[in-house]
């Protein structure tokens, strides 16, 4: 569809069957798969974990990302790990950045926290922001977020009562001066309509987690 399409895998280990240990291992395998196929961003979105548990999981994810990149050698993937909501965990695990909910701390607060550690190199931290209305995307751009995730574009599986924003709203949101990624009910069948509406890329949980990621990447960047 578009070679430059940004791809964003959002994790959900609870969707895997088995014990907690099994689900954790399955998730780490999926992260390795995503990185090896060049998915741009991985958001660790495990909201039920304590800060300590999340930091431990993030540390393992970072180790795997480094190992996959090292094994890939020249032309290695450039995937980056973002932590959902928790800037403190992102800093402790040396993740690339955070993904903020609409009711989270501000983008400026995150940048200030990063600067306080001396780790605010150019382009870091990466900050994604969840947005549900076009005006929220404009605000994210004004706040100098790295990118916005606009959702739900389509009706979400398992959440039939959730109102879909639709492609018209997505097109309006994409007028902002930051990349906008489409999330929510996005499939291989409707992803192209999101890109035609102006989306810079595709974000998803099930899209990546329930499919062979190599196939997804080839189809979306065909």
ChimeraX attribute file (.defattr): number of C-alpha atoms within 10 A of each C-alpha:
attribute: neighborCount
match mode: 1-to-1
recipient: residues
	/A:1	15
	/A:2	14
	/A:3	11
	/A:4	11
	/A:5	19
	/A:6	21
	/A:7	25
	/A:8	25
	/A:9	26
	/A:10	23
	/A:11	22
	/A:12	18
	/A:13	19
	/A:14	14
	/A:15	13
	/A:16	16
	/A:17	10
	/A:18	11
	/A:19	10
	/A:20	12
	/A:21	9
	/A:22	13
	/A:23	17
	/A:24	17
	/A:25	14
	/A:26	17
	/A:27	22
	/A:28	21
	/A:29	14
	/A:30	21
	/A:31	29
	/A:32	20
	/A:33	19
	/A:34	28
	/A:35	26
	/A:36	20
	/A:37	19
	/A:38	19
	/A:39	24
	/A:40	18
	/A:41	24
	/A:42	24
	/A:43	24
	/A:44	27
	/A:45	20
	/A:46	17
	/A:47	12
	/A:48	9
	/A:49	11
	/A:50	10
	/A:51	13
	/A:52	10
	/A:53	13
	/A:54	22
	/A:55	21
	/A:56	15
	/A:57	19
	/A:58	23
	/A:59	18
	/A:60	14
	/A:61	22
	/A:62	21
	/A:63	13
	/A:64	17
	/A:65	24
	/A:66	17
	/A:67	12
	/A:68	21
	/A:69	19
	/A:70	12
	/A:71	12
	/A:72	12
	/A:73	9
	/A:74	8
	/A:75	7
	/A:76	15
	/A:77	21
	/A:78	15
	/A:79	23
	/A:80	19
	/A:81	27
	/A:82	28
	/A:83	28
	/A:84	24
	/A:85	25
	/A:86	22
	/A:87	24
	/A:88	16
	/A:89	23
	/A:90	25
	/A:91	19
	/A:92	12
	/A:93	21
	/A:94	17
	/A:95	22
	/A:96	20
	/A:97	29
	/A:98	26
	/A:99	28
	/A:100	25
	/A:101	15
	/A:102	14
	/A:103	8
	/A:104	13
	/A:105	13
	/A:106	16
	/A:107	22
	/A:108	12
	/A:109	12
	/A:110	21
	/A:111	20
	/A:112	12
	/A:113	16
	/A:114	20
	/A:115	14
	/A:116	10
	/A:117	9
	/A:118	8
	/A:119	14
	/A:120	15
	/A:121	9
	/A:122	7
	/A:123	10
	/A:124	15
	/A:125	26
	/A:126	22
	/A:127	24
	/A:128	27
	/A:129	26
	/A:130	22
	/A:131	24
	/A:132	19
	/A:133	16
	/A:134	19
	/A:135	13
	/A:136	18
	/A:137	29
	/A:138	20
	/A:139	15
	/A:140	25
	/A:141	19
	/A:142	13
	/A:143	12
	/A:144	15
	/A:145	23
	/A:146	20
	/A:147	22
	/A:148	29
	/A:149	27
	/A:150	27
	/A:151	25
	/A:152	21
	/A:153	21
	/A:154	20
	/A:155	18
	/A:156	17
	/A:157	12
	/A:158	8
	/A:159	9
	/A:160	9
	/A:161	9
	/A:162	13
	/A:163	13
	/A:164	17
	/A:165	18
	/A:166	15
	/A:167	19
	/A:168	11
	/A:169	17
	/A:170	26
	/A:171	18
	/A:172	16
	/A:173	28
	/A:174	23
	/A:175	16
	/A:176	20
	/A:177	14
	/A:178	19
	/A:179	21
	/A:180	31
	/A:181	29
	/A:182	29
	/A:183	26
	/A:184	24
	/A:185	22
	/A:186	25
	/A:187	17
	/A:188	13
	/A:189	8
	/A:190	11
	/A:191	21
	/A:192	19
	/A:193	13
	/A:194	23
	/A:195	23
	/A:196	12
	/A:197	19
	/A:198	20
	/A:199	25
	/A:200	22
	/A:201	24
	/A:202	26
	/A:203	26
	/A:204	21
	/A:205	19
	/A:206	18
	/A:207	20
	/A:208	25
	/A:209	22
	/A:210	11
	/A:211	11
	/A:212	13
	/A:213	22
	/A:214	15
	/A:215	13
	/A:216	19
	/A:217	20
	/A:218	13
	/A:219	16
	/A:220	21
	/A:221	15
	/A:222	12
